Amino acid sequence: MFWVLTILTIAIVWSLRRLRPLISHAQVERLKRFHSSLSADREKVVICLGDSLTRGNMSFDYVDALARRLEPSGYTVLNAGVNGELTWNILQRIDTITEAEPATVALWAGTHDARACESDSEAARYVRQKKLPQVPDEEFFRVNYMKILDRLAEIPRVKILLLSLPPLGELGGSQADTYLERFNALIEGEAHARGFQFLPIARLLRENLLADPPEAAPIYSDRASRALGIRAAFYHYLLGWRWNRVSAHHGMKLLTDMIHLNARAGEMVVDGVEEAIRANSAERLDSSGSE
């Protein structure tokens, strides 16, 4: 009995250590403590703002990969992603972003707004879990997204990069797709209207899927995606599988659970964001040199 309890205890402790990234909020605490004017060269401070696609503990961590590329060149890259958040939730913590005074903000938000619009039951779940002030709908997303942009635009000399939302599932055809298309049209339209940069993640992923279509991808539904998400976390954190292997096991090319990205898709995001940031830095150098 002693050895059984010992082995069981070791297994539990090991599992908890492996699962720690799922419950850690270290990135949020780091951001709260940060102020670029004191901690780093403000011209090279980047904040990636969003939900779990940005947080990167349920999928490929594009922010970490971006930091590994940029930090050798003197950049500071901060992760401001929080799992499960809608645009309203992000708006409630926007002061933390503006107070850090970054040179660049990459905003990737709206996936959970689209999921919440999919059905009355999903909307009720988000109201309950995320303490929303109303039932989320398309107008709720539009208002909150615009308010986020207004607040970010208050940051002196900031460059803002807006990312379109990835598909839910690789086959398309879900109710949420209708909202994603309209949300992405709004995001792109606001980027052009306000002079912000725009990264068409949705189009890039769709083009990749058309060139290399999945053979056995599951059909998207909220229930199916949540079940796959639990399995994906188990495979990655407890069995040590890489995200690409998780995708393949679930019959997909780019997504791990019909929501989150694997490394193949995540590297496309990193490439696009890095290119935009380096272009911003070159523009700043040119403008300062001409003064």
C-alpha positions in Angstrom: 0.0 0.0 0.0 2.9 2.4 0.8 4.4 2.0 -2.6 1.0 2.4 -4.3 0.4 5.6 -2.5 4.0 6.8 -3.2 3.6 6.1 -6.9 0.2 7.7 -7.0 1.5 10.8 -5.3 4.5 11.1 -7.6 2.1 10.7 -10.6 -0.2 13.4 -9.3 2.7 15.9 -8.6 4.2 15.2 -12.0 0.9 15.7 -13.8 0.3 19.0 -11.9 3.7 20.3 -12.9 3.1 19.4 -16.5 -0.3 21.1 -16.5 1.0 24.3 -14.8 1.1 26.3 -18.0 -2.7 25.9 -18.3 -3.3 27.7 -15.0 -0.4 30.1 -14.9 -1.1 33.9 -15.3 2.6 34.9 -15.3 2.3 36.8 -18.5 -0.5 39.0 -17.1 1.6 39.7 -14.0 4.6 40.6 -16.1 2.6 43.0 -18.1 1.2 44.7 -15.0 4.7 45.3 -13.7 6.0 46.6 -16.9 6.4 50.2 -18.0 8.4 50.7 -21.2 9.8 54.1 -20.3 11.6 52.5 -17.3 12.2 48.9 -18.5 13.1 48.9 -22.1 13.6 50.9 -25.3 10.1 52.1 -26.0 10.7 52.0 -29.7 11.0 48.3 -29.6 8.2 47.3 -27.2 5.6 44.9 -28.6 2.4 43.8 -26.9 0.3 41.0 -28.4 -3.2 41.4 -27.1 -6.0 38.8 -27.4 -7.5 35.6 -26.1 -6.2 32.0 -26.0 -4.9 32.3 -29.6 -2.5 34.8 -28.2 -2.0 33.3 -24.7 -0.6 30.2 -26.5 -1.0 27.5 -23.8 -3.8 25.7 -25.6 -2.0 25.9 -29.0 1.2 26.9 -30.6 2.6 29.9 -28.7 3.1 32.4 -31.5 4.1 35.2 -29.0 6.9 33.1 -27.6 8.1 32.2 -31.1 7.9 35.9 -32.1 9.9 36.9 -29.0 12.6 34.4 -29.9 13.0 36.0 -33.3 12.8 39.6 -32.2 14.5 39.8 -28.7 18.0 39.2 -30.1 17.5 42.5 -32.0 16.6 44.3 -28.8 12.8 44.0 -28.8 10.7 43.4 -25.7 7.7 41.2 -26.6 4.9 41.0 -24.0 2.0 38.5 -24.0 -1.4 40.0 -23.1 -3.5 37.0 -24.1 -6.1 35.6 -21.7 -8.0 32.4 -22.4 -11.7 32.6 -23.3 -12.0 36.4 -23.4 -14.4 38.3 -25.6 -13.7 41.8 -26.7 -15.7 43.2 -23.8 -13.3 41.4 -21.3 -10.3 42.7 -23.2 -11.7 46.2 -23.0 -11.9 45.9 -19.2 -8.2 45.5 -18.9 -7.1 47.9 -21.7 -5.6 50.3 -19.2 -2.8 47.8 -18.6 -1.9 48.0 -22.3 -2.1 51.7 -22.7 0.0 52.3 -19.5 2.8 50.2 -20.9 3.1 52.6 -23.8 4.2 50.0 -26.4 5.5 50.9 -29.8 3.4 48.2 -31.4 0.2 46.4 -30.5 -0.9 43.3 -32.3 -4.6 42.8 -31.7 -6.2 39.3 -32.3 -9.7 39.3 -30.8 -13.2 38.2 -31.6 -13.2 34.4 -31.9 -15.1 34.0 -28.7 -17.5 36.7 -29.7 -18.3 34.7 -32.8 -18.7 31.5 -30.8 -21.0 33.2 -28.4 -23.2 34.3 -31.3 -23.6 30.7 -32.5 -26.5 29.8 -30.3 -28.5 30.9 -27.3 -26.9 28.2 -25.1 -23.4 29.4 -26.0 -24.4 33.0 -25.4 -25.7 32.1 -22.0 -22.5 30.1 -21.1 -20.3 33.1 -22.0 -22.6 35.5 -20.0 -22.2 33.2 -17.0 -18.5 32.3 -17.2 -17.2 35.7 -18.4 -19.6 37.9 -16.4 -20.8 39.8 -19.4 -23.2 42.7 -18.9 -25.5 41.5 -21.7 -26.2 38.7 -24.1 -23.4 38.9 -26.7 -24.3 39.6 -30.3 -22.8 41.1 -33.4 -23.4 44.7 -32.3 -21.8 43.9 -28.9 -18.7 42.8 -30.7 -18.6 45.8 -33.0 -19.0 48.3 -30.1 -16.4 46.7 -27.9 -13.9 46.2 -30.8 -14.2 49.8 -31.8 -13.7 51.0 -28.2 -10.5 48.9 -28.0 -9.2 50.5 -31.1 -10.1 54.0 -29.8 -8.1 53.3 -26.6 -5.1 51.8 -28.4 -5.0 54.8 -30.7 -4.4 57.0 -27.7 -1.0 55.6 -27.2 1.6 58.1 -28.5 3.2 57.0 -31.8 1.8 53.5 -31.5 1.6 51.2 -34.5 -1.5 48.9 -34.4 -1.6 45.6 -36.3 -5.1 43.9 -36.6 -5.2 40.2 -37.3 -8.3 38.6 -38.9 -9.9 35.6 -37.1 -9.0 32.0 -38.1 -11.7 29.6 -39.2 -13.6 27.4 -36.7 -12.9 24.0 -38.0 -11.2 23.2 -41.3 -14.3 22.3 -43.3 -16.4 25.4 -42.9 -20.1 25.7 -43.0 -20.8 26.2 -39.3 -23.2 28.9 -38.0 -20.2 30.7 -36.4 -18.6 31.0 -39.9 -21.3 33.6 -40.8 -20.2 35.8 -37.9 -16.5 35.2 -38.5 -16.9 36.5 -42.0 -18.7 39.6 -40.9 -16.3 40.2 -38.0 -13.3 39.8 -40.3 -14.9 42.3 -42.8 -15.2 44.8 -39.9 -11.7 44.2 -38.8 -10.2 44.7 -42.2 -12.4 47.7 -42.9 -11.3 49.4 -39.6 -7.7 48.7 -40.3 -7.9 50.5 -43.7 -10.1 53.3 -42.4 -7.8 54.1 -39.5 -4.5 53.5 -41.2 -3.6 50.5 -39.2 -1.8 47.4 -40.5 -3.9 44.3 -41.3 -2.8 40.7 -41.4 -5.3 38.4 -43.2 -4.8 35.3 -41.1 -8.2 33.9 -42.2 -7.3 34.1 -45.9 -3.8 32.7 -45.4 -5.2 29.7 -43.6 -8.0 29.1 -46.0 -5.6 29.3 -49.0 -3.3 26.8 -47.2 -6.2 24.4 -46.6 -7.4 24.7 -50.3 -3.8 23.8 -51.4 -3.6 20.9 -49.0 -7.1 19.9 -47.9 -7.7 17.8 -44.8 -8.8 14.2 -45.5 -10.7 13.5 -42.4 -11.3 16.7 -40.5 -14.2 16.8 -38.0 -17.2 19.0 -38.5 -17.2 22.0 -36.2 -19.5 22.3 -33.2 -18.9 23.8 -29.8 -19.3 20.4 -28.0 -16.9 18.7 -30.4 -14.3 21.4 -30.2 -14.4 21.4 -26.4 -13.9 17.6 -26.3 -11.0 17.8 -28.8 -9.5 20.6 -26.7 -9.4 18.4 -23.6 -7.8 15.7 -25.6 -5.3 18.1 -27.2 -4.2 19.3 -23.7 -3.8 15.7 -22.5 -1.8 14.7 -25.6 0.4 17.8 -25.4 1.0 18.3 -21.7 0.9 14.7 -20.4 2.1 12.7 -23.3 4.5 15.3 -24.7 3.1 15.4 -28.2 3.8 18.4 -30.4 0.9 20.4 -31.7 1.3 19.3 -35.3 1.0 15.7 -34.1 -2.1 16.5 -32.2 -3.6 18.0 -35.3 -2.8 15.0 -37.4 -4.3 12.7 -34.8 -7.5 14.7 -34.9 -7.6 14.6 -38.8 -6.6 18.2 -39.3 -3.8 20.2 -41.0 -3.7 23.5 -39.2 -6.0 23.4 -36.1 -5.6 21.2 -33.0 -9.2 21.3 -31.8 -11.0 23.2 -34.5 -10.2 26.5 -32.7 -6.5 26.7 -31.8 -3.5 26.6 -34.2 -0.7 24.1 -34.5 2.9 25.1 -35.3 2.4 24.9 -39.0 -0.4 27.6 -38.8 1.3 29.5 -36.0 4.5 30.1 -37.9 2.4 31.8 -40.6 1.2 34.2 -37.9 4.7 34.7 -36.6 6.0 35.5 -40.1 3.3 38.1 -40.8 3.6 39.8 -37.4 7.4 39.9 -37.5 7.4 41.4 -41.0 5.0 44.1 -39.9 7.0 44.9 -36.8 10.3 45.1 -38.6 8.7 47.3 -41.2 7.5 49.6 -38.4 11.0 49.8 -37.0 12.5 50.6 -40.4 9.9 53.4 -40.8 10.8 54.9 -37.4 14.5 54.9 -38.3 13.8 56.6 -41.6 11.6 59.2 -40.0 14.0 60.0 -37.2 16.9 60.2 -39.6 15.1 62.8 -41.7 14.3 65.0 -38.7 
